[in-house]
Amino acid sequence: MSSRGGERASPEPVDEDRVFKALASSTRRQLLDSLKDQARTTGDLCERFPHLDRCTVMQHLRVLEAAGLVIAQRKGRERWNHLDPLPIKHIHDRWIGDYASAAVGMLAALKSDLESGTP
């Protein structure tokens, strides 16, 4: 989206505490997994989680929406839920990316040492 003067609006900052809280629940992670490949209606999500009543599904969706992980869109009488992966990417970039690249560097050094016969 554009603001005045053709500049892009800056994205909202990620509330990491809300994202971590939302991801702490296995049910919410399963809901996000259901949205990974395509948007789904709330009714469809309720059918995929028959052990949960509609009210409970909606409560979980509200937590995910408050964390910025789900974007809800009304189309007629249906509520479509879309995954927004950007907060997860933000968490990855801040908390995992540096550690993963360090681990890859150590594995590369180990491979090199093993191939060269260096103890």
N, C-alpha and C positions, 0 to 999 in steps of 0.2 A: 504494500500500500504506500501511496505517496502522500507526503505532507506538502505544505506550500513551498513553492520554488523548486519542485521536482525532486526534493530530497526524500530519501526513504526514511520512514519512521523507524526509530530504534526499537528492537524487541524488548518486551517487558523483562525485567530481571527475574532470574529463577530463584524461587524461595526454596533453598536446598532442604531446610527442615521439613517443609511440607512434602517435598518429593521423597525424602527418606521415609517419612511417616507413611506416605501412601504405598511405597514399595515394601514396607515392613510386613504387610498382610499378604499371605499366600493367595487368598481369594482375590485381592486386587491385582496381584501379578497374573493370576489366571484370566481375569477379565481383560487385562492389557494384552495377554497372549491371544485372546479371541479377536482382538481388534488389530492385531499386527498386520494381517494380510488385507483386511477390508473393513470399512465402517459397518456397523451393525445397529439395528434398532434396539431399543431397550427391551421390547418384547422378545426379540431373538436372543438377547443375552439371558433373559429370564428362562427361556426354554433350554439354553445350554447349561444352566445351573439350577436344575430342578430341586435340589436340596435347599435352595434359598428362596424365600418369598420375595415378591416384587419389591416390597418396601426395603428389604435388606440390600437387594441389588442396587436400588436407587441410592441408598446411603453410601455404598461403596463408590458408585459413580460420582457422587457429589464430592467425596474426598479426592478422587482422581482428578476431577475437574478443578477443584480448588488448588491442586498442586500443578495445574497446567498440563497434565498428562493426557487428558481427554477434552476434546472440544465437542460440545453438544450443539446440534443444529436441528431446528424444528422444520419439518416438511409436512404440512397439513396436520394430521393428528399424530404423526409419528415423530419420535425423537431419535435422531441418528447420532451415534457416538463415534467419533473419529479419534484415533491415536495421534497424539502430538509427540513425536520422539525427541524433540529438541531439549526438553529438560533432562532426559536420560543422557543425551549426548553431552550436555553441559557437565553432568556428574561424572561421566566417563572421562571427559577431557581434563577435569580438575583433579579427580581422585584416582583414576586408573591409568590414564594415558602415560604419564611419566613412569609409573611403576612397571607397566607392561614393556615400554621401550627399554628400560634398564634390564629387565629380565631377558629380553631378546638379545641385548648386547652381551649379557653373560653367557647365554647359550651359544652365541656365535663365537665367543672367545673359547669356550669349552670345546666346541667342534674343531676350531683351528688347532687348539692344543692337542686334541686327540689325533687329528690327522697328521700333525707334525711329530708326534711322539713325545712332546714336551710333558713332563710330569706335573 
